[in-house]
Amino acid sequence: MFNEIKTEKDIQDFIDKTNSLHDGYIVGLQYTNDVHTNVDENGYFKNLDATKLILRILVTSIWDTVVEIEFESLWKWQVLNDTYFGVILDTSVSFNDKGYIVWADDVWTDQNDLEGCSFAIAKSMKWRIVE
């Protein structure tokens, strides 16, 4: 069963129950975009509301638990792949001024800080413990 992030309390529950993803490693990623084809003479239409990103994170600090996070209607996202420094030591989740959910695999204070970490900015976020 997925847990949705809609309030500050939901964010705190996520942080508490996943131990801030401390000592976490991204072990799976799936991105989909249901692009509509054959629209007008342009040939395609990109629908941001039809985008989805699923991350699977192995969290060794809570007995090798896998946490699955699903983002929908993505505005922007980035996953860094660094085999040595790829460990997540902390995570942050907040709402931006446009009402989007911002998740990052590090603590950030300014939007420019996001470029140095993995992040997702989306209309919705939900999560669950898989293993």
C-alpha positions in Angstrom: 0.0 0.0 0.0 1.3 3.4 -1.0 1.5 6.4 1.4 0.8 9.7 -0.3 2.6 12.9 0.5 0.0 15.7 0.8 0.8 17.5 4.0 3.8 18.4 6.2 2.8 15.6 8.6 3.0 13.1 5.6 6.5 14.4 4.9 7.5 13.9 8.6 6.1 10.4 8.5 8.1 9.6 5.4 11.3 10.9 6.9 10.7 9.0 10.2 9.6 5.7 8.7 12.4 5.6 6.1 15.1 6.9 8.5 15.7 9.8 6.1 16.9 7.1 3.5 20.2 7.2 5.5 22.7 4.8 4.0 20.5 4.4 1.0 21.4 3.4 -2.5 19.3 3.9 -5.7 19.0 0.3 -7.0 16.2 0.8 -9.5 14.8 3.6 -11.7 11.9 3.6 -14.2 10.7 6.6 -16.1 7.7 6.7 -18.4 6.2 9.5 -20.5 3.0 8.7 -22.3 3.7 11.0 -25.3 0.7 11.4 -27.6 1.6 10.9 -31.2 0.0 12.0 -34.4 -1.2 15.3 -33.1 -1.4 18.2 -35.6 1.4 18.6 -38.0 4.0 18.7 -35.2 3.8 14.9 -34.8 3.7 14.6 -31.1 2.5 16.2 -27.9 4.4 15.9 -24.6 2.0 15.7 -21.7 3.8 16.5 -18.4 0.8 15.0 -16.5 1.5 11.7 -18.1 5.0 11.3 -16.7 6.0 9.0 -13.9 9.3 8.3 -12.1 9.7 5.3 -9.8 12.8 5.0 -7.6 13.8 1.9 -5.6 16.2 2.7 -2.8 17.9 0.1 -0.7 18.2 1.6 2.8 20.8 -0.4 4.7 20.3 1.6 7.9 16.9 -0.1 8.3 17.9 -3.7 7.8 18.4 -3.6 4.0 14.8 -2.4 3.4 13.8 -1.3 -0.1 11.7 1.9 -0.3 9.9 2.6 -3.5 9.0 6.2 -4.3 6.7 7.1 -7.1 6.5 10.6 -8.6 3.8 11.7 -11.1 3.5 14.7 -13.3 7.1 15.6 -13.2 8.3 19.1 -13.8 12.0 18.3 -13.5 14.2 15.5 -12.3 17.7 14.3 -12.1 19.3 11.1 -10.8 23.1 11.2 -10.4 25.0 7.9 -10.9 28.2 7.9 -8.9 29.4 4.5 -7.8 31.5 5.7 -5.0 29.6 8.7 -3.6 26.2 7.3 -4.5 25.2 6.8 -0.9 22.2 8.8 0.4 23.1 10.2 3.8 20.0 12.4 4.2 16.9 13.3 2.3 14.6 16.3 2.1 11.0 16.7 1.0 9.1 20.0 0.8 6.5 21.9 -1.1 7.7 24.7 -3.4 5.8 28.0 -4.0 4.0 26.4 -7.0 2.6 23.5 -4.9 5.0 20.9 -6.4 6.7 18.4 -4.1 10.4 18.6 -4.1 12.4 15.5 -3.1 16.2 15.5 -2.9 18.8 12.9 -1.8 20.5 15.6 0.3 19.6 18.6 2.4 19.2 21.8 0.3 18.3 25.4 1.0 18.3 26.9 -2.5 16.9 25.6 -5.8 20.5 25.9 -7.2 21.6 23.3 -4.6 19.5 20.7 -6.4 21.9 20.5 -9.3 24.5 18.7 -7.2 22.2 15.9 -6.1 19.5 13.5 -7.3 16.0 15.2 -7.1 12.5 15.1 -8.4 10.0 18.0 -8.6 6.5 16.6 -9.2 2.8 17.2 -8.6 2.6 14.1 -6.5 4.7 11.7 -4.5 3.9 8.4 -2.9 6.0 5.8 -1.2 6.0 2.3 0.3 8.2 -0.2 1.9 8.7 -3.0 -0.6 11.1 -5.4 1.2 
